[in-house]
Amino acid sequence: MSITDHEPKLVWKYFNEIRQIPRCSGNEELARRYSLEFAEKHGFEAEADKVQELFLAGKKAEAVQAVPDQLADEISLVGPVARIRERLQAWRETPVTSLLVSARSTAELRTLAELVLG
C-alpha cells in the first residue's frame, strides 16, 4: 500500500510530495525534531509519539494511518472552494507568509489565486 492510498487521499498526495523535497542541510534529525515539536505544539503529543514509534519499527503504513486527520487538516487547505475560503481566513490570522499550491487544472489554479489574492 502506498502513502497516497490512505484517506483523505488528497492530503496524503500532497504530504507525499512535500516529504520528497530534499532537505538541503541533509539534517534528517532536525527535520524529525521539527515535525515532532510542531505536532506537540498543536496538541498531538501522544499521536506524534505513536507515529514515531511505528515509523521507527518499520511500520510505515501504520504510521501514516496514525497521523490524525485533524492535524493534516490544520496544515492543509483541502476541499471545496467554500471550505478553502473559510480556512484561508483562519490562515490569514497566523504568521504564515507563503503557501505551496498544487492544482489539477488552470481553472483550479485561477480559483486558488483569486481566493488568496482577494
C-alpha positions, 0 to 999 in steps of 0.5 A: 500500500502506498502513502497516497492510498490512505484517506483523505487521499488528497492530503496524503498526495500532497504530504507525499510530495512535500516529504520528497523535497530534499532537505538541503542541510541533509539534517534528517534529525532536525527535520524529525525534531521539527515535525515532532515539536510542531505536532506537540505544539498543536496538541498531538503529543501522544499521536506524534509519539505513536507515529514515531514509534511505528515509523521507527519499527518499520511500520510505515503504513501504520504510521501514516494511518496514525497521523490524525486527520485533524492535524493534516487538516490544520496544515492543509487547505483541502476541499471545496472552494467554500471550505478553502475560503473559510480556512484561508481566513483562519490562515490569514490570522497566523504568521504564515507568509507563503503557501505551496499550491498544487492544482489539477487544472488552470481553472483550479489554479485561477480559483486558488489565486483569486481566493488568496489574492482577494 
